[in-house]
Amino acid sequence: MKLRLIMALVMMLLLYTTPGWASGDVLGRIAVDPGHGGYDPGATRQGVMEKDVNLQISQEIAKLLKQNNVEVVLTRDGDYNLAVEGLHKKEAKRYDFDKRIELAKRAKADAMVSIHVNISRRKCSGPEAFYFKKSAQGKMLAEIIQKELYQIPGINHRAVKTGRYYLITHTDMPCVIVETGFLNNPEEREKLTDKKYQLIMAEAITKGIINYLKIKDQPQSGNIKVLDYIKNLVANIQKR
């Protein structure tokens, strides 16, 4: 009886979380943004450059999304920056951001997910998602992605945060920044340069994006509460 009940609840959970649907149905369109690039390496430690890690994880996300009938636009697919020659520092950065946003808008993306790697003076660890506090859909997307990141074995559970970064405050669509870890942490730096770990990270982010696309037009709190309720119910039954 206990086993049958757990199986029934697991099936309900899969209906909400499994990235799959009717063949041929396009679930949505996502702009995947590998942060930095070209002359801008982003964070650097021990020869590892953030721009490279961002691109590698973003390419895996794009591949996985396409396999699950999600249309994808990558703001860059190589080691380059979108700023034009002659611009410098803040001016170049602003131009680069505007071009990335323009690409997402032109593609009529349902949401934009920007991939980055964090850095800190302290030895921190774990991925975290940022959203603009005035965007309810951005918050929803960030929370759903973060929930999937929590499922990575041994991951540090960091909280979703608000931010005022240019990219997330200047997009018309929901936009989140996912910091996949801390480059100054030697253990995490090693993981972030490992292809298998990059794929695990990409799978978690992809699942979060897909779950968001499935429920984005439905009442926000209800769907998230249903997911949490089913997961908690299964966990409690297993403890008995």
Secondary structure, 3 states (H helix, E strand, C coil): CHHHHHHHHHHHHHHHHCCCCCCCCCCEEEEEEECCECCECCCEECCEEHHHHHHHHHHHHHHHHHHCCEEEEECCCCCCCCCCCCCCHHHHHHHHHHHHHHHHHHCCCCEEEEEEEECCCCCCCCCEEEECCCCHHHHHHHHHHHHHHCCCCCCCCCCCEECCCHHHHCCCCCEEEEEEEECCCHHHHHHHCCHHHHHHHHHHHHHHHHHHHHHCCCCHHHHHHHHHHHHHHHHHHHHC
